Amino acid sequence: MSNEHEIRKWRMILGGGENDGTSMQLSGRELQMDKALEALYDQQKTGGLGASSPNVSRWLGDIRTFFPSTVVQVMQQDALKRLNLTQMLFEKELLENIQPDVHLVATLMTLSRVIPDKTKDTARQVVRKVVDALMQKLSQPTVQAINGSLSRSIRNHRPRHNEINWHATILKNLKHYQTEYKTIVPETRIGYGRKRTALKEVVLCLDQSGSMGTSVVYSGIFGAVMASLPAIQTKMVVFDTAVVDLTAQLTDPVELLFGVQLGGGTDIQLALGYCQQIITRPADTVMVLVTDLYEGGDASRMQKRTQELVSAGVQLVVLLALNDDGAPSYDHGNAQFMAALGVPVFACTPDQFPGLMAAALSKQDVAQWAAGENIAIKK
């Protein structure tokens, strides 16, 4: 039976007709699955998905019935690329049948300027589903990691009475327990200093060229989470050949993402120059530059601005990608230049990002943190 199962699987992988060397006949559910795969991947045959909305709607429904959500997402992306079905994102009925995921959000961001008015509300609902799911997954670990790092960074041993952290103080002084008096002598007091409105500044500077789509989505989510923390002043800047400050939109990540226009050129030096203007406390600022470092503007000026930021005390981190897809193609020369300045350059996953920010905000060695996470630092 297992051998027959393997043959059936290979029959579906190879497709029918002249590609098939199994002589296996499919029926029932397997035949329906095969037809759904054939419509997308066998372009030599006539038929396919067709241009009409009913055909595409039926196909979207079929793949959601027959395949797990991870496979559905891959097939949807393949349909957009192989069959040029971006038109289906302009149809309300079709958009409602799509399995929402971060890649689909990136595609919608790319098309945001041309999506018809009748479809925009549906598109926002699709984006909202993905944003809500990501916020639920990523918000708590981000808040815990960042708040923990900031609390540790302001710990002091001469607190006023109302600033004493009694739990930490008791643990520290257990060795001074007085049996006779049944009490602890607090020789060392541990507390937290009075917090300013914002202890740190965070600047997220995002390359919105087309290859950075999913990284921009995740960056927008993390930006919204960090903007909710009173101990951090978070700013978000996106750029191509122009710079747009989206800080005011951080309260609504869906509107923020629709404010991003993926595609176009890249002028990193222009973005760095703008960030220099909005950073008010360099020594207390963490700047995360999300880009593949392909500079379409003045590369020497980009390097000069990078040197100025580092010399001013800004803790700069370059993320080549912030997604689960791995490191993209990037400019090795510019990466080496950054690394020579002591700027960590690497790609990380969304699950690793809270730890990265916690390490950076508490002024730990980010390169050492990355090594502990088995992240390859570019040199």
C-alpha distance (Angstrom), angle and dihedral (degrees) to the residues before:
residue distance angle dihedral
M1 . . .
S2 3.79 . .
N3 3.81 89.7 .
E4 3.81 90.5 53.3
H5 3.80 89.7 48.6
E6 3.81 90.2 54.0
I7 3.80 91.3 49.5
R8 3.81 91.3 50.5
K9 3.80 90.0 50.3
W10 3.80 91.8 51.3
R11 3.81 90.5 46.9
M12 3.83 88.9 58.4
I13 3.80 92.3 45.0
L14 3.80 93.8 50.1
G15 3.78 96.6 40.1
G16 3.77 125.4 -139.8
G17 3.77 133.2 -70.7
E18 3.77 120.5 37.4
N19 3.81 92.9 -9.0
D20 3.79 91.6 61.1
G21 3.78 118.3 93.1
T22 3.80 96.6 164.8
S23 3.84 102.2 75.7
M24 3.81 86.1 -146.9
Q25 3.79 116.5 151.6
L26 3.80 116.5 -143.9
S27 3.77 125.7 -152.4
G28 3.78 141.0 173.1
R29 3.81 117.1 -0.7
E30 3.81 93.7 -0.4
L31 3.80 90.7 55.7
Q32 3.82 90.5 51.1
M33 3.80 90.6 50.1
D34 3.79 89.9 49.2
K35 3.80 91.7 52.4
A36 3.81 90.8 51.1
L37 3.81 90.3 52.1
E38 3.81 92.3 43.9
A39 3.81 92.1 53.2
L40 3.79 89.8 59.4
Y41 3.79 106.4 30.8
D42 3.80 106.2 30.1
Q43 3.79 102.3 68.1
Q44 3.81 93.5 162.6
K45 3.77 89.7 74.1
T46 3.77 123.3 79.1
G47 3.76 118.4 -113.2
G48 3.77 112.0 38.2
L49 3.77 118.7 158.1
G50 3.77 94.4 -39.6
A51 3.76 126.6 -147.7
S52 3.79 99.2 -87.5
S53 3.78 123.4 100.0
P54 3.83 94.5 -128.2
N55 3.82 91.7 56.9
V56 3.81 93.3 49.7
S57 3.82 92.1 43.0
R58 3.79 90.7 51.8
W59 3.80 91.7 48.6
L60 3.81 92.5 49.5
G61 3.78 89.3 50.9
D62 3.82 92.0 47.9
I63 3.79 95.8 52.6
R64 3.81 91.3 48.4
T65 3.81 88.3 52.5
F66 3.79 97.6 47.1
F67 3.80 105.3 33.9
P68 3.84 137.4 49.1
S69 3.81 117.6 -102.8
T70 3.82 93.7 -103.1
V71 3.81 90.6 56.9
V72 3.81 91.4 43.5
Q73 3.81 90.4 56.5
V74 3.82 91.5 51.7
M75 3.80 92.3 48.2
Q76 3.81 92.0 49.0
Q77 3.79 91.2 52.1
D78 3.80 90.6 46.6
A79 3.81 89.8 51.2
L80 3.79 91.0 53.3
K81 3.81 91.9 50.3
R82 3.81 103.4 35.0
L83 3.79 100.4 38.1
N84 3.80 99.5 27.5
L85 3.79 92.0 -124.5
T86 3.79 96.8 160.7
Q87 3.80 84.7 122.3
M88 3.78 88.2 72.8
L89 3.81 88.7 67.9
F90 3.80 88.0 63.1
E91 3.82 92.5 60.0
K92 3.80 116.2 84.3
E93 3.81 93.9 -152.0
L94 3.79 93.1 50.7
L95 3.79 94.5 45.2
E96 3.79 89.5 54.8
N97 3.82 89.9 58.6
I98 3.80 97.1 50.9
Q99 3.79 120.9 106.0
P100 3.83 103.5 -118.9
D101 3.80 117.0 -128.7
V102 3.78 139.6 149.4
H103 3.82 93.0 -93.4
L104 3.79 91.0 54.3
V105 3.81 89.7 51.0
A106 3.81 89.3 53.0
T107 3.82 89.6 51.5
L108 3.81 91.5 49.5
M109 3.80 89.5 50.2
T110 3.80 88.9 53.6
L111 3.82 90.8 51.8
S112 3.80 97.5 37.2
R113 3.81 94.4 110.8
V114 3.80 93.8 54.2
I115 3.81 103.1 37.1
P116 3.84 107.6 117.9
D117 3.80 117.9 -110.6
K118 3.82 91.4 -115.7
T119 3.82 89.5 60.5
K120 3.80 101.4 40.1
D121 3.82 95.2 86.3
T122 3.80 90.9 50.9
A123 3.80 90.7 46.8
R124 3.80 89.8 52.4
Q125 3.80 90.0 50.5
V126 3.80 90.0 53.3
V127 3.81 90.8 49.2
R128 3.80 90.5 45.6
K129 3.84 90.9 56.5
V130 3.79 91.4 53.9
V131 3.81 93.9 42.6
D132 3.83 92.8 49.3
A133 3.81 91.4 49.4
L134 3.80 92.4 48.6
M135 3.81 92.9 45.2
Q136 3.79 90.1 52.3
K137 3.79 91.5 49.8
L138 3.80 100.5 40.7
S139 3.80 106.1 29.0
Q140 3.81 101.2 76.2
P141 3.83 98.4 46.9
T142 3.80 90.0 45.5
V143 3.80 94.2 50.9
Q144 3.81 92.5 44.8
A145 3.79 94.6 48.2
I146 3.80 95.7 46.1
N147 3.81 97.0 41.7
G148 3.80 89.7 47.8
S149 3.80 93.1 51.5
L150 3.81 92.8 47.3
S151 3.81 93.0 48.0
R152 3.78 91.2 52.0
S153 3.78 91.6 47.5
I154 3.80 92.7 59.4
R155 3.81 98.3 41.4
N156 3.80 112.5 131.9
H157 3.78 136.6 -177.3
R158 3.80 98.4 -142.3
P159 3.79 101.8 60.2
R160 3.74 125.3 162.1
H161 3.80 115.4 -114.7
N162 3.80 94.0 -96.3
E163 3.83 90.8 48.5
I164 3.82 97.4 55.1
N165 3.78 116.8 122.6
W166 3.79 96.3 -143.9
H167 3.79 97.0 -170.9
A168 3.82 93.2 53.6
T169 3.82 91.7 41.2
I170 3.83 93.1 53.3
L171 3.80 92.3 48.4
K172 3.80 90.7 49.2
N173 3.82 93.0 51.1
L174 3.81 102.8 40.6
K175 3.80 88.6 111.4
H176 3.81 87.9 63.2
Y177 3.79 94.4 59.5
Q178 3.84 111.4 143.4
T179 3.81 109.3 -145.6
E180 3.78 93.5 -167.7
Y181 3.79 93.4 55.6
K182 3.83 96.2 29.5
T183 3.74 91.4 -131.5
I184 3.79 142.8 102.4
V185 3.78 123.7 -112.0
P186 3.82 105.3 -137.7
E187 3.78 98.7 -143.9
T188 3.81 89.0 159.6
R189 3.78 118.8 41.8
I190 3.78 120.0 -161.9
G191 3.76 123.4 -163.0
Y192 3.75 145.4 142.1
G193 3.77 123.3 -101.3
R194 3.76 122.8 -121.5
K195 3.77 107.0 -78.8
R196 3.72 123.8 -128.0
T197 3.79 118.9 -137.1
A198 3.80 90.0 -96.9
L199 3.78 121.6 14.7
K200 3.80 94.7 -175.9
E201 3.77 140.9 19.7
V202 3.79 121.3 -135.9
V203 3.78 121.9 -165.7
L204 3.80 118.2 -169.1
C205 3.80 109.4 -163.8
L206 3.80 111.1 -171.9
D207 3.77 130.2 -164.8
Q208 3.81 104.7 -141.3
S209 3.80 96.9 -166.1
G210 3.79 112.1 133.8
S211 3.82 96.6 -99.7
M212 3.82 91.5 60.1
G213 3.82 96.1 59.6
T214 3.82 102.6 119.9
S215 3.82 91.1 38.1
V216 3.81 89.6 57.0
V217 3.82 90.9 50.2
Y218 3.80 93.1 53.3
S219 3.81 91.8 42.2
G220 3.80 90.0 53.9
I221 3.81 90.9 52.6
F222 3.80 93.2 49.1
G223 3.79 90.8 45.0
A224 3.81 90.5 55.5
V225 3.81 91.6 48.8
M226 3.81 93.7 49.3
A227 3.80 91.4 45.6
S228 3.82 87.2 62.5
L229 3.81 91.8 60.6
P230 3.82 112.2 90.8
A231 3.81 91.9 -155.6
I232 3.81 90.8 63.9
Q233 3.78 129.5 58.7
T234 3.80 103.3 -151.1
K235 3.79 124.9 -164.0
M236 3.79 127.6 -177.6
V237 3.78 126.2 -157.8
V238 3.82 126.9 178.2
F239 3.77 125.2 -167.8
D240 3.78 147.0 179.9
T241 3.81 113.1 153.1
A242 3.81 87.3 -30.7
V243 3.79 132.3 42.8
V244 3.81 125.1 -123.6
D245 3.81 123.6 -172.6
L246 3.83 109.1 -144.2
T247 3.80 96.8 174.4
A248 3.80 91.9 116.4
Q249 3.82 90.3 57.4
L250 3.81 95.4 55.1
T251 3.80 90.8 99.0
D252 3.81 89.6 66.2
P253 3.81 112.0 39.1
V254 3.81 92.9 -174.0
E255 3.80 92.9 58.1
L256 3.80 88.8 41.6
L257 3.80 91.7 56.7
F258 3.79 91.5 47.6
G259 3.80 86.9 53.2
V260 3.81 89.4 61.9
Q261 3.81 117.4 89.5
L262 3.79 109.3 -159.9
G263 3.79 117.8 -151.7
G264 3.78 134.0 40.7
G265 3.78 131.0 89.9
T266 3.78 132.0 -41.4
D267 3.80 129.2 -117.6
I268 3.79 106.4 171.9
Q269 3.80 95.9 168.5
L270 3.80 90.4 57.8
A271 3.80 90.6 53.3
L272 3.80 92.6 47.5
G273 3.79 89.7 51.0
Y274 3.80 91.1 53.5
C275 3.81 91.4 48.0
Q276 3.80 90.0 52.7
Q277 3.80 87.9 59.2
I278 3.83 96.2 51.0
I279 3.83 97.6 44.0
T280 3.80 107.1 96.8
R281 3.83 101.3 172.2
P282 3.82 108.4 34.1
A283 3.81 95.7 179.3
D284 3.83 90.1 55.3
T285 3.80 96.2 42.7
V286 3.79 130.6 102.9
M287 3.79 112.8 -165.6
V288 3.80 119.9 -166.8
L289 3.79 113.3 -163.6
V290 3.81 110.5 -164.5
T291 3.80 108.0 -163.4
D292 3.80 143.8 114.4
L293 3.85 86.7 -123.5
Y294 3.80 95.0 -122.4
E295 3.80 98.6 145.4
G296 3.79 115.6 -154.5
G297 3.79 92.1 178.4
D298 3.79 131.0 52.5
A299 3.82 107.0 -31.9
S300 3.81 94.5 -169.3
R301 3.80 90.3 52.1
M302 3.81 89.9 49.0
Q303 3.79 89.6 54.3
K304 3.80 91.7 47.5
R305 3.81 92.3 51.4
T306 3.80 90.0 48.2
Q307 3.80 90.4 53.4
E308 3.81 90.4 49.4
L309 3.80 92.7 51.6
V310 3.80 92.8 49.3
S311 3.82 92.5 44.6
A312 3.81 90.0 51.8
G313 3.81 89.9 57.9
V314 3.81 100.7 -102.7
Q315 3.80 112.2 150.3
L316 3.81 100.0 -131.6
V317 3.81 123.7 -166.7
V318 3.81 123.1 -178.7
L319 3.80 117.2 -152.1
L320 3.78 113.6 -165.6
A321 3.80 87.5 -167.0
L322 3.80 138.3 -0.7
N323 3.79 102.6 -161.7
D324 3.79 143.8 78.9
D325 3.81 93.9 -96.8
G326 3.82 98.4 84.4
A327 3.79 131.1 -118.4
P328 3.80 114.8 -33.2
S329 3.78 127.9 -145.2
Y330 3.80 108.5 -67.3
D331 3.80 142.0 175.9
H332 3.81 104.7 -88.5
G333 3.79 94.2 -167.9
N334 3.80 94.1 56.6
A335 3.80 90.5 42.7
Q336 3.81 90.1 55.1
F337 3.80 90.6 48.6
M338 3.82 91.1 52.4
A339 3.78 91.8 46.8
A340 3.82 91.0 51.5
L341 3.82 88.0 58.0
G342 3.80 90.0 53.6
V343 3.81 93.6 -103.8
P344 3.83 111.4 143.3
V345 3.83 111.4 -127.0
F346 3.80 119.0 -169.6
A347 3.80 145.6 113.3
C348 3.79 122.5 -104.8
T349 3.78 139.0 -176.5
P350 3.82 125.0 -115.7
D351 3.81 89.7 -108.1
Q352 3.81 90.1 57.9
F353 3.80 96.5 46.5
P354 3.85 97.7 82.5
G355 3.81 89.9 54.8
L356 3.80 90.4 47.8
M357 3.80 92.2 53.4
A358 3.80 92.1 45.1
A359 3.81 90.3 53.1
A360 3.81 93.7 45.9
L361 3.82 95.4 46.0
S362 3.80 91.9 50.8
K363 3.82 89.6 48.6
Q364 3.78 95.1 -115.9
D365 3.79 120.7 155.3
V366 3.82 100.4 -85.7
A367 3.80 92.3 -163.2
Q368 3.79 89.6 55.3
W369 3.81 90.4 47.9
A370 3.81 89.9 51.1
A371 3.79 91.3 50.5
G372 3.79 88.6 54.1
E373 3.81 88.4 54.3
N374 3.82 91.5 49.6
I375 3.80 89.9 -114.6
A376 3.78 115.1 153.5
I377 3.79 111.2 -124.9
K378 3.81 113.5 -147.7
K379 3.80 114.4 -122.6
